[in-house]
Amino acid sequence: MEEKEQIYAILKRIEAGQPVNQEVMELEAEAFADIMEELVDSRMVENVTVSRSGSGVVTVKNAAIKLTRRGLDFILLKESGRI
């Protein structure tokens, strides 16, 4: 799945109040962490923490994840075909 499609799928799950984790999204831990970091860096979501240890272990905490206005705008743009 293309990265924009994955981002859209994650944002839609958040909007619907469904859980978002690497198992549900069928992604490797590193790929899931990269996408979640991008969502935070792009300010599309709030309340997400990504931790990376020196041994390569990646942890994503997103129990209280929330969409921001930018996240909602991304959904609208994707659904209108502008992305």
Beta strands, then each sheet from edge to edge (+ up, - down):
strand 1: 45-46
strand 2: 49-52
strand 3: 58-61
strand 4: 66-67
sheet 1: 1+ 4-
sheet 2: 2+ 3-
end
